[in-house]
Amino acid sequence: MPFRPSRTLAYAKKTSSTAWLGRQARDPYIRLRASPDASALVAATPYRARSAFKLLEMDAKYKFLGQRDVVLDLGCAPGGWSQVVAEKLGWSARPPAASSPNAGWSEPTPESFDPLNISDLTSSTNGNSSTVGRGVVIGVDLLRMTPIPGVQFLQADFLAPDTEVLIDAIIARTCPRDAETKADVILCDMASNSTGNAFHDIESSLSICNSVFEFSQRHWAQSSKRELGGVLLIKHFVHPLLHIFRKEKLEPSFKDVRFIKPNASRTESKEGYFLCRGWKG
Ligand SMILES: C[S@@+](CC[C@H](N)C(=O)[O-])C[C@H]1O[C@@H](n2cnc3c(N)ncnc32)[C@H](O)[C@@H]1O
C-alpha cells in the first residue's frame, strides 16, 4: 500500500515549507541576488552562497583580510567565502558580468580538478592571465566544490587526523615565495547538519571550535613573530559553553577577541562569529 502522510504530518510539512518560502521572500540577501534592480555587479556575478555577504560585512568593518597572503577557509563549500577572499587577493573569482568582454568565462567543473594537483591553481582561471592574484586560499570541505581561481581545494574531513598533514603540505607548496609557510588568516564557517536537538548542536559547535583552535595553536606554534599577527574567524552557536570557550581559550591567546553577529546572518539563527586578532601564542 502506498505511503500516505497523516493529516498532521501533511499539515506540518505544508506549514514548514510555507514558513521557509516566506523567510526566503523576506530575506534581503536572497532578494538582492534575484532582483533585476540590484547593482549590475552583484546581480550579474552573484556569489555562490549568501554567506559571502556575512564575510564581506565583517571585513568591511574590521579589515582583517587586507595585506594577507595565505588564507585557510575551513568548511568552504559551496565557495562564497573563498570567492570573497580570492578577490581580495586579486583573483577574479566570480564569473564576469554578461556584458563584459570576458563573458566567455566559465567555472571549471569539479571533474576536471585534482585537489592535490598544486599546479592547477592558475589553470582554473581558464587561461585568463589577468585574473592571477598575489596570494592563495586553501579551502577544505567534506563536500566537493567547483574550482575557483586562486583557491586550492582539499576535499577532506577537517576533523580526521591526516587532514592537518595535507593542509600543511598544500600550504608549503602553494605559498607565495616570500611568505612564511603558514596561514595568515584561518576562517572557519564549518557547521555540521543541525539535528534539531539543541544539546547535540551545541556540543558539535563546541567540538568544532575546540578542534579549530587546537589546530591554530599547532599551526602557529613554530611561526616567527608576524607584524599583523594571526587572525582566526570562527563560527559558533551562541551558548554559555561557547562563552566559556572564548574566555578560557581565545582571550588568553589573542590580543583582541570580539563577538560579531553580522546583519546578513538571520536574526532567528543562533550563529555568531568570534573574530580573534593578534595571535599571542
Ligand atoms: C555553512 S557551510 C559553509 C559555507 C561557506 N562559507 C560558503 O561561503 O560557501 C558549512 C560547510 O562546512 C562543511 N563541514 C562541516 N563539517 C566539516 C568537516 N568536519 N570537515 C570539513 N568540512 C565540514 C559542510 O560540508 C559545509 O559545506
The ligand as a MOL file (V3000), in Angstrom:
LIG
                    3D

  0  0  0     0  0            999 V3000
M  V30 BEGIN CTAB
M  V30 COUNTS 27 29 0 0 0
M  V30 BEGIN ATOM
M  V30 1 C 27.7080 26.9040 6.1810 0
M  V30 2 S 28.6020 25.8760 5.0810 0 CHG=1
M  V30 3 C 29.9410 26.9270 4.6090 0
M  V30 4 C 29.5680 27.9510 3.5820 0
M  V30 5 C 30.7990 28.6370 3.0100 0
M  V30 6 N 31.4380 29.5110 3.9890 0
M  V30 7 C 30.4560 29.4710 1.7970 0
M  V30 8 O 30.5150 30.7040 1.8780 0
M  V30 9 O 30.1300 28.8960 0.7490 0 CHG=-1
M  V30 10 C 29.3830 24.7780 6.1830 0
M  V30 11 C 30.2780 23.7490 5.4990 0
M  V30 12 O 31.0300 23.0640 6.4930 0
M  V30 13 C 31.3140 21.7890 5.9770 0
M  V30 14 N 31.7600 20.8910 7.0470 0
M  V30 15 C 31.0810 20.5040 8.1450 0
M  V30 16 N 31.8270 19.6590 8.8750 0
M  V30 17 C 33.0150 19.5290 8.2370 0
M  V30 18 C 34.2060 18.7880 8.4970 0
M  V30 19 N 34.3200 18.0080 9.5720 0
M  V30 20 N 35.2370 18.8780 7.6370 0
M  V30 21 C 35.1350 19.6570 6.5410 0
M  V30 22 N 34.0350 20.3860 6.2310 0
M  V30 23 C 32.9810 20.3190 7.0690 0
M  V30 24 C 29.9960 21.3650 5.3450 0
M  V30 25 O 30.1930 20.3320 4.3920 0
M  V30 26 C 29.5150 22.6730 4.7180 0
M  V30 27 O 29.8430 22.7450 3.3540 0
M  V30 END ATOM
M  V30 BEGIN BOND
M  V30 1 1 1 2
M  V30 2 1 2 3
M  V30 3 1 2 10
M  V30 4 1 3 4
M  V30 5 1 4 5
M  V30 6 1 5 6
M  V30 7 1 5 7
M  V30 8 2 7 8
M  V30 9 1 7 9
M  V30 10 1 10 11
M  V30 11 1 11 12
M  V30 12 1 11 26
M  V30 13 1 12 13
M  V30 14 1 13 14
M  V30 15 1 13 24
M  V30 16 1 14 15
M  V30 17 1 14 23
M  V30 18 2 15 16
M  V30 19 1 16 17
M  V30 20 1 17 18
M  V30 21 2 17 23
M  V30 22 1 18 19
M  V30 23 2 18 20
M  V30 24 1 20 21
M  V30 25 2 21 22
M  V30 26 1 22 23
M  V30 27 1 24 25
M  V30 28 1 24 26
M  V30 29 1 26 27
M  V30 END BOND
M  V30 END CTAB
M  END
